[in-house]
């Protein structure tokens, strides 16, 4: 109850926090690692922490706020919307956020709701009366490690014993989502069961790496189902054959037309598969840094830090190592005002930040008052200095811009969708 009250008090702040963009790039870049660097979703936060090792400076606060926001919607019976699908999705998000402990009473109430929910729990369609659409609840229960419950174990056992009823090349979507939900379970640790399942998937993998399990096959759900079995050489081979579609081109899930998964889930599966196959670093190094960062159009990065080897750009003929995850991006800017420069040829542009963005900058300065930052415009450093010198009560003061970068910055901010430019004209800044 205390958690719900706290969440209610924070609801306004959460809404403003999410509306501010919180680092989400505009538009979203196609490469999975870059998408997740800027994604303020449970999958994005988990990917930055566990896979990309690029936690944003504000990720801990984001995870806490998002968890509270989710828990505020939990019903008295332990469910979300009295529905197994909504409950499964909420539990999945809470798992990825990593804030809720496994012995939390709210988690126990949610699991209890799913275990007592009425309806046949062994079916062979994409939507299960007991486990929800796309088996979302069974997937979540197994993510959290509650597979020993009798209802869960019986469901998984029955599905494994009756594979011909759903893994038959006629029910592609059902097969994909059931696979994703059950391969997390301990029953699949059995070598004989594992080999039989991998054998079927090997037989139905096409020469190009994709699978044909029937109409509606979710390629990335099948890929995810293989990850818990990746220690098996044959399963690893199937994963590698599929990844050949992705590594050369930096392809994104939309290329597969995968409607069964949310975009951030799909990108998260891709980077986990690349990590499992030992291909993540080569995938990330294979792109052009300037091109990749250009997709953010406007971003403020910290200099150095734990991600200093991820991106190295040049500024004033010297290399500068910057964090892979931007501290701020363009849709966190509320407006701008150009200032006539005290020195000819050196423009000064003031950027007005949204409240959540301003708090994020101050949190970083609280941890490291001497940290440096760079303003990156379309993949190129336009300005560099101490973050403390850039921030004041109004927002960011970007000094030392040449005329070309000043014009570029003002154009980006003034034309950004949903971010109005200040109506005020240039004025003289006091010396």
ROTORMAR-769243 format. One record per residue (C-alpha): residue in three letters; x, y negated, z negated. Coordinates in steps of 0.25 Angstrom, whole numbers. Example, Ala and Ser with C-alpha at 12.3 -4.5 7.8 and 13.67 -1.06 7.14 Angstrom:
% ROTORMAR-769243
 res     x     y     z
 Ala    49    18   -31
 Ser    55     4   -29
//
This chain:
% ROTORMAR-769243
 res     x     y     z
 Unk     0     0     0
 Unk    11   -10    -3
 Unk    17    -7    10
 Unk     4   -10    17
 Unk     3   -23     9
 Unk    17   -27    13
 Unk    15   -24    27
 Unk     3   -32    27
 Unk    11   -44    22
 Unk    21   -42    33
 Unk    11   -40    44
 Unk    12   -54    49
 Unk    27   -53    49
 Unk    27   -40    56
 Unk    18   -46    67
 Unk    27   -58    69
 Unk    39   -49    68
 Unk    34   -40    79
 Unk    28   -52    88
 Unk    42   -58    87
 Unk    47   -47    95
 Unk    58   -43    85
 Unk    68   -41    95
 Unk    60   -34   106
 Unk    66   -37   120
 Unk    57   -44   130
 Unk    56   -37   140
 Unk    60   -24   134
 Unk    72   -18   141
 Unk    71    -5   148
 Unk    83     2   142
 Unk    79    10   129
 Unk    90     6   120
 Unk    87    -9   123
 Unk    72    -7   122
 Unk    74    -2   108
 Unk    85   -12   104
 Unk    73   -22   105
 Unk    61   -14   101
 Unk    55   -18    88
 Unk    47    -4    87
 Unk    50     8    78
 Unk    57    15    89
 Unk    65     3    92
 Unk    69     1    78
 Unk    72    16    76
 Unk    80    16    89
 Unk    89     5    85
 Unk    92    11    71
 Unk    94    25    75
 Unk    98    26    90
 Unk   103    13    95
 Unk   110     9    82
 Unk   106    -5    84
 Unk    96    -9    73
 Unk    91   -23    75
 Unk    94   -32    63
 Unk    79   -33    59
 Unk    76   -18    62
 Unk    75   -14    47
 Unk    65   -26    45
 Unk    57   -22    58
 Unk    56    -7    53
 Unk    51   -11    40
 Unk    40   -21    46
 Unk    36   -11    56
 Unk    34     0    46
 Unk    26    -9    37
 Unk    17   -13    48
 Unk    15     1    52
 Unk    12     6    38
 Unk     2    -6    36
 Unk    -7     1    46
 Unk    -7    15    39
 Unk   -21    19    35
 Unk   -25    24    21
 Unk   -25    39    26
 Unk   -11    37    30
 Unk   -13    36    45
 Unk   -13    24    55
 Unk   -26    22    61
 Unk   -31    35    56
 Unk   -25    41    69
 Unk   -13    51    70
 Unk    -8    44    83
 Unk    -7    31    76
 Unk    -1    38    63
 Unk     9    45    71
 Unk    14    33    78
 Unk    15    25    65
 Unk    23    36    59
 Unk    32    37    71
 Unk    35    22    70
 Unk    37    22    55
 Unk    47    34    57
 Unk    55    26    68
 Unk    55    13    59
 Unk    62    21    48
 Unk    56    13    36
 Unk    46    23    30
 Unk    53    34    22
 Unk    48    49    24
 Unk    42    50    10
 Unk    34    37    12
 Unk    19    39     7
 Unk    14    31    19
 Unk    21    41    28
 Unk    15    53    20
 Unk     1    48    21
 Unk     3    46    36
 Unk     8    61    38
 Unk    -3    66    29
 Unk   -13    59    38
 Unk    -8    66    50
 Unk    -7    79    43
 Unk   -22    79    39
 Unk   -27    73    52
 Unk   -38    81    58
 Unk   -38    87    72
 Unk   -31    98    79
 Unk   -16    96    77
 Unk   -11   106    88
 Unk   -16   102   101
 Unk    -9   101   115
 Unk   -12    88   120
 Unk    -5    74   120
 Unk   -15    69   109
 Unk   -16    77    96
 Unk   -29    75    87
 Unk   -20    77    75
 Unk    -7    72    80
 Unk   -11    60    88
 Unk    -9    55   102
 Unk     4    60   108
 Unk     6    68    95
 Unk    11    55    88
 Unk     8    60    74
 Unk    15    73    76
 Unk    27    66    81
 Unk    28    56    70
 Unk    26    67    59
 Unk    38    75    65
 Unk    46    62    66
 Unk    44    60    51
 Unk    48    75    48
 Unk    34    80    43
 Unk    35    92    51
 Unk    33   102    40
 Unk    18    98    37
 Unk    10   110    41
 Unk     2   103    51
 Unk    14    97    58
 Unk    21   111    58
 Unk     9   118    64
 Unk     7   108    75
 Unk    21   109    80
 Unk    22   124    78
 Unk     9   125    86
 Unk    14   116    97
 Unk    27   124    99
 Unk    20   137    99
 Unk    10   132   110
 Unk    19   124   119
 Unk    12   130   131
 Unk    -1   122   127
 Unk     6   108   128
 Unk    20   110   134
 Unk    14   115   148
 Unk    17   104   158
 Unk     3   100   158
 Unk     2    91   146
 Unk    15    82   147
 Unk    11    71   137
 Unk     6    81   127
 Unk    19    89   129
 Unk    28    77   128
 Unk    22    72   115
 Unk    20    85   108
 Unk    35    88   111
 Unk    39    75   105
 Unk    31    77    92
 Unk    35    92    89
 Unk    50    92    93
 Unk    53    84    80
 Unk    48    96    72
 Unk    56   106    64
 Unk    50   117    72
 Unk    58   113    84
 Unk    71   115    77
 Unk    69   130    80
 Unk    78   133    91
 Unk    69   143    98
 Unk    57   133    99
 Unk    67   121   103
 Unk    73   129   114
 Unk    59   133   120
 Unk    54   119   120
 Unk    67   113   126
 Unk    66   124   136
 Unk    52   120   141
 Unk    57   105   142
 Unk    69   109   150
 Unk    60   117   160
 Unk    51   105   162
 Unk    62    94   163
 Unk    63    89   177
 Unk    76    87   184
 Unk    76    72   181
 Unk    75    75   166
 Unk    60    72   164
 Unk    50    82   159
 Unk    38    87   166
 Unk    29    92   154
 Unk    16    88   162
 Unk     8    75   164
 Unk    12    64   154
 Unk    25    69   150
 Unk    32    59   141
 Unk    46    61   145
 Unk    52    54   132
 Unk    43    61   123
 Unk    49    74   129
 Unk    63    68   127
 Unk    60    65   113
 Unk    56    79   110
 Unk    69    84   114
 Unk    77    75   105
 Unk    75    83    92
 Unk    81    95   100
 Unk    92    88   107
 Unk   103    96    99
 Unk    98   108   109
 Unk   107   107   121
 Unk    95   110   130
 Unk    87    99   124
 Unk    98    89   125
 Unk   100    93   140
 Unk    85    89   143
 Unk    87    76   135
 Unk    99    73   144
 Unk    93    76   157
 Unk    81    67   153
 Unk    91    56   149
 Unk    97    56   163
 Unk    85    47   167
 Unk    88    37   156
 Unk   103    35   154
 Unk   107    30   168
 Unk    96    20   170
 Unk    93    16   155
 Unk    78    20   158
 Unk    67    17   149
 Unk    55    25   146
 Unk    45    18   155
 Unk    53    25   167
 Unk    47    38   162
 Unk    32    32   161
 Unk    31    37   147
 Unk    18    32   141
 Unk    18    42   130
 Unk    28    34   121
 Unk    29    20   117
 Unk    41    12   124
 Unk    50    11   112
 Unk    47    26   108
 Unk    52    30   122
 Unk    64    21   122
 Unk    68    27   108
 Unk    67    41   113
 Unk    76    37   125
 Unk    87    32   116
 Unk    86    43   106
 Unk    87    53   118
 Unk   100    45   123
 Unk   106    46   109
 Unk   103    61   108
 Unk   110    63   121
 Unk   122    55   117
 Unk   118    45   129
 Unk   113    33   121
 Unk   126    25   121
 Unk   130    28   135
 Unk   116    24   139
 Unk   117    11   131
 Unk   131     7   137
 Unk   126    10   151
 Unk   118    -2   152
 Unk   122   -16   156
 Unk   123   -24   143
 Unk   119   -38   149
 Unk   108   -31   157
 Unk   102   -24   145
 Unk   103   -37   136
 Unk    97   -45   147
 Unk    84   -38   145
 Unk    82   -45   132
 Unk    84   -58   139
 Unk    86   -66   126
 Unk    92   -59   113
 Unk   100   -63   101
 Unk   110   -52    97
 Unk   119   -51    85
 Unk   134   -51    88
 Unk   141   -38    84
 Unk   134   -29    74
 Unk   132   -14    74
 Unk   128   -14    89
 Unk   140   -23    93
 Unk   145   -12   104
 Unk   131   -12   111
 Unk   132   -25   118
 Unk   144   -33   122
 Unk   142   -46   129
 Unk   151   -58   133
 Unk   150   -72   128
 Unk   160   -83   131
 Unk   169   -72   138
 Unk   170   -63   125
 Unk   162   -50   122
 Unk   152   -51   111
 Unk   146   -38   105
 Unk   131   -40   101
 Unk   121   -31    95
 Unk   113   -23   104
 Unk   100   -26    97
 Unk    96   -41    98
 Unk    92   -49    86
 Unk    82   -57    93
 Unk    76   -57   107
 Unk    68   -67   115
 Unk    54   -64   111
 Unk    58   -68    97
 Unk    60   -82   102
 Unk    48   -91    99
 Unk    53  -103   108
 Unk    65  -112   111
 Unk    70  -126   112
 Unk    82  -131   120
 Unk    91  -141   113
 Unk    99  -151   120
 Unk   114  -147   118
 Unk   123  -155   109
 Unk   134  -151   119
 Unk   132  -152   134
 Unk   130  -138   140
 Unk   128  -131   127
 Unk   113  -129   125
 Unk   105  -126   112
 Unk    92  -118   112
 Unk    84  -116   100
 Unk    76  -103    99
 Unk    64  -102    90
 Unk    62   -88    84
 Unk    50   -81    79
 Unk    49   -79    64
 Unk    53   -65    64
 Unk    65   -67    73
 Unk    70   -78    64
 Unk    69   -69    52
 Unk    77   -58    59
 Unk    88   -68    62
 Unk    89   -72    48
 Unk    89   -58    43
 Unk   101   -55    52
 Unk   108   -68    46
 Unk   105   -64    32
 Unk   113   -51    35
 Unk   124   -57    42
 Unk   125   -73    42
 Unk   137   -73    51
 Unk   131   -64    62
 Unk   133   -69    77
 Unk   123   -68    88
 Unk   122   -70   103
 Unk   110   -75   111
 Unk   109   -65   123
 Unk   102   -70   136
 Unk    99   -60   147
 Unk   111   -52   142
 Unk   121   -63   141
 Unk   126   -70   128
 Unk   121   -84   128
 Unk   125   -89   114
 Unk   133   -83   102
 Unk   135   -88    88
 Unk   132   -85    73
 Unk   117   -81    71
 Unk   116   -91    59
 Unk   120  -102    68
 Unk   109   -99    78
 Unk    97   -98    68
 Unk    90  -110    61
 Unk    76  -112    56
 Unk    70  -114    70
 Unk    77  -101    76
 Unk    89   -99    85
 Unk    98  -111    89
 Unk   106  -106   101
 Unk   117  -115   104
 Unk   129  -116   114
 Unk   121  -111   126
 Unk   125  -115   140
 Unk   115  -121   149
 Unk   113  -108   156
 Unk   110  -100   144
 Unk   102  -111   137
 Unk    93  -111   150
 Unk    92   -96   150
 Unk    88   -95   135
 Unk    77  -106   137
 Unk    72   -99   149
 Unk    71   -85   142
 Unk    64   -91   130
 Unk    54  -100   137
 Unk    50   -89   147
 Unk    49   -77   137
 Unk    35   -72   137
 Unk    28   -76   124
 Unk    39   -85   119
 Unk    35   -99   122
 Unk    47  -109   123
 Unk    47  -121   115
 Unk    40  -133   121
 Unk    50  -143   115
 Unk    60  -148   125
 Unk    75  -150   122
 Unk    79  -159   111
 Unk    93  -163   106
 Unk    98  -155    95
 Unk   105  -163    84
 Unk   120  -162    83
//
